[in-house]
Amino acid sequence: MEGRKWEDLNKNILVNVLGRVGMESLLLDVPFVCKSWYKASREPQCWEHLIFPPYIKPDDIWEEESPDRGFAERLAMKYQENLSVFAFVKFIVNHSCGNATIIKLPGGCPEEALEYIANECPKLKILDVGSYNISINAIIPKFISKWKNLEMLKLGKFYLKEILPQIGLHCNNFIWLSAPYNYFHKDDASALVASLPKLEYLDLHGGGFEKEALLMILQGCKQLVHLDVRECFGFDDDDAEILELASHIPVFMCEGSMVLPDIEPASLQDRRLDHELFCDKINHDDCVYDLNFDFDDLFEDI
C-alpha cells in the first residue's frame, strides 16, 4: 500500500509543525519543498514566534566559525545589498499579520524597528531586546502601553525607573523580568517594588547592588518564586540577613556574590561605573529564567 505523502498532511497539523522549525528554515527552506508547504509557510500562525538571529549581515560577525554566520550569509545571498535590519524585521513581522507573541530582536536593531513592532504586534507576550541593543532601551517606555499582554521582558542596560512604572500600569499579566549585569540603587529597587509587587521571576545576575536595594526587593516582592543574583557585587552570598529574607523563595541563587574588599565609598562609585562600561561590551545571553532552563533555551524549545 502506498504511503501518505508529506504534501497531503492536514494543513492545520503542517502549520503547527512549521511554526516550530525556526526562522531560517521557515524562510529559506520550507517554501521550496512543494506547493502545499509554500502555502502553509505563508500562514500567520507559522510566524507567532519570531526569534531573529543575532546578526542579519555577515559583515557584523567577527568570528569566522560563528554558528550565526550561515543564516546571515544565506540572507545576504538572497537579498544582497538591499538587506537592512529594519527592512528585514519589517518583512518578518508582516508575515505574522499581528499574531506574533514572542520576539527576540536581532543585534543592531534600530529604533524604527522597535516602533514598528510596537504598532504591529499587539499580542506580544515575550520580548527579548537582546544583548547588543542597549541604545533602544531608552525608547521602550513609550511603547509598553501597546503591549498589554506582555508577560516577560529581557533587557540589556536599561532605564529602570522609566520602564517599570509603565509595565505596572499597562501589563497586568507581567511576571518575568531579566536585567542582568546592571547596577541597582535603592531608588531602582523602590521603583521595582512599587511597580511590580506581584513579580514572580527576576534575574539580576552579574550585576551590582547597594545591599539595601536587595533587601528592599526581598521585602517588597512577596510573590517571587525565582530570584537569580549570582556573581553580583555589593553583598556576600552567605549574608545571614539576606538568606533569611530569601528563605521563602523556592529558587534563590546568590552563589559567587561578594562585597568588594578594601574599597572606600568614594571609589565604589568608580568601580560601579567601570562595571557598567564593561557590561556594555560583553555578551550576556546566559540569563536564567526558569527552574530548569535559561532564556535562550526557552526560545530553542518552542
C-alpha positions in Angstrom: 0.0 0.0 0.0 1.4 3.4 -1.0 2.3 5.6 2.0 0.9 9.0 2.6 2.8 12.0 1.1 4.1 14.9 3.2 2.3 17.3 0.9 -1.0 15.6 1.8 -0.6 16.3 5.5 -3.5 18.1 7.1 -2.9 21.8 6.8 -3.5 22.6 10.5 -1.0 19.9 11.5 1.5 21.1 9.0 1.2 24.7 10.1 1.7 23.6 13.7 4.9 21.8 12.8 6.3 24.5 10.6 5.8 27.1 13.3 8.4 25.2 15.3 11.2 24.8 12.7 12.8 28.2 13.2 13.1 31.3 11.1 15.9 30.2 8.9 14.2 27.1 7.7 10.8 28.6 7.5 12.1 31.5 5.4 14.7 29.8 3.2 13.9 26.1 3.0 10.3 25.1 3.7 8.7 27.3 0.9 10.7 25.4 -1.7 9.8 21.9 -0.8 6.4 21.8 -2.5 3.3 24.0 -3.2 1.4 22.8 -0.1 4.4 23.6 2.1 4.8 27.0 0.5 1.1 27.9 1.1 1.4 26.6 4.7 4.5 28.7 5.4 2.6 31.8 4.5 0.1 31.2 7.3 0.4 33.8 10.1 0.3 31.0 12.7 3.7 29.9 11.5 5.1 33.3 12.5 3.9 33.7 16.0 7.4 33.1 17.5 9.9 35.5 15.8 13.4 34.5 17.0 15.7 36.7 14.9 19.3 35.7 14.5 21.8 37.7 16.5 23.2 39.2 13.2 21.4 40.0 10.0 24.5 40.9 8.0 27.6 38.7 7.7 29.9 41.7 8.0 28.7 42.2 11.6 30.0 38.8 12.6 33.7 38.9 13.6 34.2 35.2 14.2 34.7 33.2 11.0 33.4 30.0 12.7 30.4 31.6 14.3 27.2 29.4 14.1 25.3 32.6 13.2 27.3 33.1 10.0 25.4 30.6 7.9 22.0 32.2 8.2 23.4 35.7 7.7 25.3 34.6 4.6 22.2 33.0 3.1 20.2 36.1 3.7 22.9 38.2 2.1 23.0 35.9 -0.9 19.2 36.2 -1.3 18.7 39.9 -0.7 22.2 41.2 -1.4 22.9 44.9 -0.8 19.2 45.6 -0.3 19.2 43.9 3.1 18.9 46.1 6.2 18.0 45.2 9.7 14.9 47.4 9.7 13.7 46.1 6.3 14.2 42.5 7.4 12.4 43.0 10.8 9.5 44.6 9.0 9.4 41.9 6.4 9.3 39.1 9.0 6.8 40.9 11.3 4.5 41.4 8.3 4.3 37.6 7.9 2.7 37.3 11.4 -0.2 39.6 10.5 -0.3 40.9 14.0 -0.2 37.4 15.6 3.4 37.5 17.0 3.5 36.6 20.7 7.3 36.1 21.1 10.0 38.3 19.7 13.8 38.1 20.2 15.4 41.1 18.4 18.5 40.9 16.2 21.6 42.8 17.1 21.8 46.3 15.7 18.1 46.8 15.8 17.2 50.4 15.1 14.6 52.4 16.9 12.2 52.4 14.0 12.1 48.6 14.0 11.0 48.6 17.7 8.4 51.2 16.9 7.1 49.1 14.0 6.9 46.1 16.3 5.0 48.1 18.9 2.4 49.1 16.3 2.1 45.8 14.5 2.4 43.2 17.3 -0.4 44.0 19.9 -0.5 40.3 21.0 3.2 40.3 22.2 3.8 38.4 25.4 7.6 37.9 25.5 10.2 40.4 24.3 13.9 39.8 24.4 15.6 43.1 23.5 18.9 41.4 23.1 22.4 42.0 24.4 23.5 44.3 21.6 20.6 46.8 21.5 21.4 48.9 24.5 20.5 52.1 22.8 16.9 51.2 22.2 16.2 50.5 25.8 15.7 54.2 26.2 12.6 54.3 24.0 10.9 51.2 25.4 8.8 53.1 27.9 6.8 54.9 25.3 5.8 51.6 23.7 4.9 49.5 26.7 1.3 50.7 26.6 0.8 48.9 23.3 1.8 45.5 24.7 -1.0 44.9 27.3 -0.4 41.2 27.1 3.3 41.4 27.9 4.4 38.8 30.4 8.2 38.6 30.1 10.9 41.1 29.2 14.6 40.7 28.9 16.7 43.9 28.7 20.3 44.8 28.4 21.4 48.1 30.1 18.1 49.8 30.7 16.2 52.8 32.1 14.7 51.1 35.1 12.8 53.9 36.7 11.2 54.8 33.3 10.2 51.3 32.2 8.9 49.7 35.3 6.1 52.1 36.1 4.8 51.7 32.5 4.8 47.9 32.9 3.0 48.2 36.2 0.4 50.5 34.7 -0.3 48.6 31.4 0.8 45.0 31.7 -1.5 43.2 34.2 -0.1 39.7 33.4 3.6 40.6 33.7 5.5 38.1 35.9 9.1 37.8 34.5 11.9 40.4 34.3 15.5 39.8 33.3 18.1 42.6 33.5 21.5 41.1 34.2 24.8 43.0 34.5 23.2 46.2 35.8 23.8 48.2 39.0 20.8 48.5 41.4 20.5 51.6 43.6 17.9 51.9 46.3 15.7 54.1 44.1 15.8 51.4 41.4 14.7 48.8 43.9 11.9 51.1 45.1 10.7 51.5 41.5 10.7 47.8 41.1 8.8 47.1 44.3 6.3 49.8 43.7 5.6 48.9 40.1 5.8 45.1 40.1 4.9 43.8 43.6 3.5 40.6 42.1 6.6 39.8 40.1 7.4 36.1 40.2 10.7 35.7 38.2 13.6 38.1 38.5 17.1 37.7 37.0 19.7 40.3 38.0 22.8 38.1 37.9 26.2 39.5 37.3 25.2 43.0 38.5 26.0 45.2 41.4 23.8 46.2 44.4 23.6 48.5 47.2 22.8 45.9 49.9 19.8 48.0 50.9 18.4 47.7 47.4 18.4 43.9 47.5 16.8 43.9 51.0 14.1 46.2 49.6 13.4 43.7 46.8 13.3 40.7 49.1 10.9 42.5 51.5 8.7 44.1 48.8 8.3 41.4 46.1 6.5 38.8 48.2 5.4 36.6 45.3 8.9 35.9 43.9 9.4 32.2 43.2 12.7 32.6 41.4 15.5 35.2 42.1 18.9 35.0 40.5 21.5 37.3 41.9 24.6 35.1 41.3 28.0 36.6 40.7 27.0 40.1 41.9 29.0 42.5 44.0 27.7 44.5 46.9 26.7 41.7 49.3 28.1 38.3 50.3 26.5 35.1 49.3 26.5 33.9 52.9 24.9 37.1 54.3 22.6 35.8 57.1 20.1 38.7 56.8 19.7 38.2 53.0 19.4 34.4 53.3 16.7 34.8 56.0 14.7 37.2 53.9 15.1 35.0 50.8 14.1 31.8 52.6 10.5 31.9 51.3 11.7 32.0 47.7 11.7 28.4 46.2 14.6 29.2 43.9 17.1 31.7 45.3 20.5 31.8 43.7 23.3 34.0 45.0 26.4 31.9 44.6 29.6 33.8 43.9 28.3 37.2 45.1 30.6 39.2 47.3 31.4 42.6 48.8 34.4 44.1 47.0 37.2 44.2 49.5 39.1 47.3 50.6 37.1 49.8 48.6 36.2 53.1 50.1 32.8 54.6 49.4 34.2 57.2 47.0 36.0 54.6 44.9 33.0 52.3 44.9 31.3 54.7 42.6 34.2 54.5 40.2 34.1 50.7 40.4 30.4 50.8 39.5 31.0 53.0 36.5 33.8 50.7 35.3 31.4 47.7 35.8 28.7 49.4 33.7 31.2 50.2 30.9 32.4 46.6 30.9 28.8 45.4 30.7 28.2 47.4 27.6 30.8 45.3 25.8 30.1 41.8 26.9 27.7 39.1 25.7 25.2 38.2 28.4 22.9 35.8 26.7 23.1 33.3 29.5 20.5 34.7 31.9 18.5 32.2 33.9 14.7 32.5 33.6 13.1 29.3 34.9 13.8 26.5 37.2 15.2 24.2 34.6 16.4 26.3 31.6 17.7 29.7 30.7 16.0 32.3 28.5 17.8 31.2 25.3 16.7 27.6 25.9 13.1 28.8 26.0 13.4 30.1 22.5 15.1 27.0 21.3 12.4 24.8 22.7 9.4 26.5 21.2 
